[in-house]
Amino acid sequence: MLGNQSNDGQQAVWGNGPKLLCNPNHELVRLAERLDWKAMEIRFSPLYSPIGRPSIPIRVMVGLMILAEMRHFSDEEAVKEFCQNIY
């Protein structure tokens, strides 16, 4: 299910924090700024069910796929890297 993000206060705590912590010249930051995330959401959202458990945001899923491809990671390695590395 393609659901809305719950506002549990977490965003209020982080806000732009991760963006402020990142080096704007890092290759992944530059890549993220160049990608058309809105177009990807429009393209992939029809693949999600309107019922069921709320989904992981499309940006996260696409970002993990890109990370796995760029770094030759398995799915599990990409998720582990995502959890451990702010970039």
MODELLER restraints for C-alpha pairs under 7 A, 6 or more apart:
rsr = mdl.restraints
at = mdl.atoms
rsr.add(forms.Gaussian(group=physical.xy_distance, feature=features.Distance(at['CA:1:A'], at['CA:48:A']), mean=5.35, stdev=0.5))
rsr.add(forms.Gaussian(group=physical.xy_distance, feature=features.Distance(at['CA:1:A'], at['CA:49:A']), mean=4.42, stdev=0.5))
rsr.add(forms.Gaussian(group=physical.xy_distance, feature=features.Distance(at['CA:1:A'], at['CA:50:A']), mean=4.91, stdev=0.5))
rsr.add(forms.Gaussian(group=physical.xy_distance, feature=features.Distance(at['CA:1:A'], at['CA:51:A']), mean=5.17, stdev=0.5))
rsr.add(forms.Gaussian(group=physical.xy_distance, feature=features.Distance(at['CA:1:A'], at['CA:52:A']), mean=5.23, stdev=0.5))
rsr.add(forms.Gaussian(group=physical.xy_distance, feature=features.Distance(at['CA:1:A'], at['CA:53:A']), mean=5.58, stdev=0.5))
rsr.add(forms.Gaussian(group=physical.xy_distance, feature=features.Distance(at['CA:1:A'], at['CA:54:A']), mean=4.87, stdev=0.5))
rsr.add(forms.Gaussian(group=physical.xy_distance, feature=features.Distance(at['CA:1:A'], at['CA:55:A']), mean=5.31, stdev=0.5))
rsr.add(forms.Gaussian(group=physical.xy_distance, feature=features.Distance(at['CA:2:A'], at['CA:45:A']), mean=6.84, stdev=0.5))
rsr.add(forms.Gaussian(group=physical.xy_distance, feature=features.Distance(at['CA:2:A'], at['CA:48:A']), mean=5.56, stdev=0.5))
rsr.add(forms.Gaussian(group=physical.xy_distance, feature=features.Distance(at['CA:2:A'], at['CA:49:A']), mean=6.52, stdev=0.5))
rsr.add(forms.Gaussian(group=physical.xy_distance, feature=features.Distance(at['CA:2:A'], at['CA:50:A']), mean=6.36, stdev=0.5))
rsr.add(forms.Gaussian(group=physical.xy_distance, feature=features.Distance(at['CA:2:A'], at['CA:54:A']), mean=5.69, stdev=0.5))
rsr.add(forms.Gaussian(group=physical.xy_distance, feature=features.Distance(at['CA:2:A'], at['CA:55:A']), mean=5.07, stdev=0.5))
rsr.add(forms.Gaussian(group=physical.xy_distance, feature=features.Distance(at['CA:3:A'], at['CA:54:A']), mean=4.63, stdev=0.5))
rsr.add(forms.Gaussian(group=physical.xy_distance, feature=features.Distance(at['CA:3:A'], at['CA:55:A']), mean=5.87, stdev=0.5))
rsr.add(forms.Gaussian(group=physical.xy_distance, feature=features.Distance(at['CA:24:A'], at['CA:30:A']), mean=6.76, stdev=0.5))
rsr.add(forms.Gaussian(group=physical.xy_distance, feature=features.Distance(at['CA:28:A'], at['CA:87:A']), mean=6.53, stdev=0.5))
rsr.add(forms.Gaussian(group=physical.xy_distance, feature=features.Distance(at['CA:37:A'], at['CA:59:A']), mean=6.62, stdev=0.5))
rsr.add(forms.Gaussian(group=physical.xy_distance, feature=features.Distance(at['CA:41:A'], at['CA:58:A']), mean=6.10, stdev=0.5))
rsr.add(forms.Gaussian(group=physical.xy_distance, feature=features.Distance(at['CA:64:A'], at['CA:78:A']), mean=6.06, stdev=0.5))
rsr.add(forms.Gaussian(group=physical.xy_distance, feature=features.Distance(at['CA:64:A'], at['CA:79:A']), mean=6.91, stdev=0.5))
rsr.add(forms.Gaussian(group=physical.xy_distance, feature=features.Distance(at['CA:67:A'], at['CA:78:A']), mean=6.41, stdev=0.5))
rsr.add(forms.Gaussian(group=physical.xy_distance, feature=features.Distance(at['CA:68:A'], at['CA:74:A']), mean=6.23, stdev=0.5))
rsr.add(forms.Gaussian(group=physical.xy_distance, feature=features.Distance(at['CA:68:A'], at['CA:75:A']), mean=6.58, stdev=0.5))
rsr.add(forms.Gaussian(group=physical.xy_distance, feature=features.Distance(at['CA:68:A'], at['CA:78:A']), mean=5.27, stdev=0.5))
